[in-house]
């Protein structure tokens, strides 16, 4: 089966800057919380997978006291759950109002893939309600019904952990091919998400390289069915895919060069 599995945030639509960030800040305002995230700070928060988890990162001793929150962990979990529920509702309202622009070409790509008989799915560790709202926004109602969504807390670990993609592969009966795409797609997702949130270029490229490396390492558990490694069959299990590793290495070199800045010309 040929399949296209999309991430949601930053891939289907420019959701971080125009959706999630303002929804978080509106929630903080409504609950009277002493915090507002700037684009730069939110870019750092994106290193934490999941909206509830990002909100929970606020719960330092000083913040809890200033906000008048419960001291016990259970009370704090209930508070975060309430914040997140409201944030999700705000976000869905923004999607329904058309305030989150779809990525150029994404509607056409999905339509053509479905017309060609491909399986199209979405894999995200954002709240399922939020993801479905975006899918319905960038496609037609009939198309949205044909696109399974794997989202929320359906896996124990958030991205860049590959668990959500592994779930999709298993549920849809897809081949778990080792290819350079295994590193390239998470890298692109990370770069688009970071830049969409206003993260500075150097940090965004470094996090992109980190995501590619982690995704490449995850290919150890896969069996190669395409490319040269396919000839080794089951023996490819336990080995990191060469193409995925090459993507990671290239991005790490780019990140290192970016951090060093432009080369200085010889003044002599």
Phi, psi and omega in degrees: 000133175270131185222150171241121179244115183261147161282174180255294188294121179082352181250304177284324181206162179278078192271331188292305184289319187264351183235291186297313183300307178297330178291320175300310185294324176295321177298314179301319180294315182296325180271002179067032182274140185279058180203143169218128182272129171280170177299320181295315181292321179295326175303321177290323180295336180294347174290345177262120181284128175099137181294316179299321181293323177295318177296319181296336179293347177286341194282058170281165180303316181295318182294317180301316180292315183295324182274353181067038182272162178298151178277334186277147182302321181295318178296323179291322177297320179294321179297313180298319179298321178293317177301313186293323178298316179292320179299319179297319179296317178298316181298316180297323177298318179297318179296314181298329180278358179075026184273353180249107184292134175292149176296139180305128176087349187292322179296318179295315182299314181296316181298315181293324179294317179294319179296330180277000178087012179282151170279126176244133180217166177233132180237117182209149175258015168285170180301136184301319180301318181294317182295315180297324178298319179292317179302316180292333180286322186265355178232181174274161178303319180294319179294319181301326179292337182267000184249105177292141180245126175247109189205171177080217185265037181282347175232153185289333184239143180277168174299151011278008173305137186281005186306319182294323178289323178296323177297316179300313181301316181292315183292326183265357179068038181270160175284136178266076184280137170279117176213167178296340179298332180301330177262326186292317183296310177300327179294313179297317178304315182295315181298315180295320180295317182293313180293324178295333180270002178087012178296141179296154189300317182299314179294319180299317180292321178297316179292329175296316178296320178298318180295321179295318180296314181296320179292323178297317179298329181290346180287353178303328184273002184257159174252130181285132177239356181226159179074188183299325182295342181298333181294338181274348176056229183299336180294343179286343177294135182097352179246140177289136181295133184295318180295317178296321178294321179298319177299315180298316181296315180300316181291326176294321177294318177299317180298316180296317180294322179297319181294327180286338181086177182297142180297140179274129180286148178293121184277353184284000000 
